[in-house]
Amino acid sequence: MLPKKRHVIGKSHTVAIEQNNSNTRHHLGRFTRRTKVVSKKVKMVDLTLKLWHALTTEDIFTAFQKTALLIFR
């Protein structure tokens, strides 16, 4: 239960949530495609979800970014 002061009824806070949902659907479109181009194997789906999590989590992304940028020095 939320305290009455924090409980807000309305659509004022749904924009950010729906934007995140839209981005996730866009980037994980592999789960909705019906072509044979995209692998549906459990291992590939698991790796895709791990990669999506790494790219959308700032701390993890920064660590990978630093490692990747070392290649171009």
C-alpha positions in Angstrom: 0.0 0.0 0.0 1.2 3.4 -0.8 0.7 6.4 1.5 -2.1 8.7 0.4 0.4 11.4 -0.6 2.3 9.1 -3.0 -0.8 7.5 -4.5 -1.4 9.3 -7.8 -4.3 8.3 -10.0 -3.9 9.4 -13.6 -1.7 9.1 -16.7 0.9 11.6 -15.8 3.6 9.0 -15.0 2.8 6.5 -17.7 4.8 8.2 -20.5 8.2 7.0 -19.2 6.9 3.5 -18.5 5.3 3.1 -22.0 8.5 4.5 -23.6 10.5 1.9 -21.9 8.1 -0.8 -23.0 8.2 0.4 -26.5 12.0 0.4 -26.6 12.1 -3.1 -25.2 9.6 -4.3 -27.8 11.6 -2.6 -30.6 15.0 -4.0 -29.5 13.7 -7.5 -28.7 11.6 -7.8 -31.8 13.3 -11.1 -32.4 10.7 -12.7 -30.2 7.8 -11.6 -32.5 9.4 -12.1 -35.9 8.1 -15.1 -37.8 11.1 -15.4 -40.2 13.8 -18.0 -40.1 16.5 -15.3 -39.9 16.3 -15.1 -36.1 17.3 -18.1 -33.9 14.7 -19.2 -31.4 17.1 -21.6 -29.6 16.9 -21.2 -25.8 20.7 -20.4 -25.6 20.3 -17.6 -28.2 17.3 -16.2 -26.5 19.1 -16.2 -23.1 22.1 -14.5 -24.6 19.9 -11.9 -26.2 18.2 -11.1 -22.9 21.6 -10.9 -21.1 22.9 -8.5 -23.8 19.8 -6.4 -23.6 20.2 -6.1 -19.9 23.9 -5.2 -20.2 23.1 -2.5 -22.7 20.3 -1.0 -20.7 22.1 -1.1 -17.3 24.4 1.9 -17.1 27.0 0.4 -14.8 27.4 -2.8 -16.9 27.4 -0.8 -20.2 30.1 1.5 -18.9 32.4 -1.4 -18.0 31.9 -3.0 -21.4 32.3 0.3 -23.2 35.7 0.9 -21.5 36.9 -2.5 -22.5 35.7 -2.1 -26.1 37.3 1.3 -26.5 40.7 -0.1 -25.5 40.7 -1.9 -28.9 40.8 1.4 -30.7 43.8 2.9 -28.8 
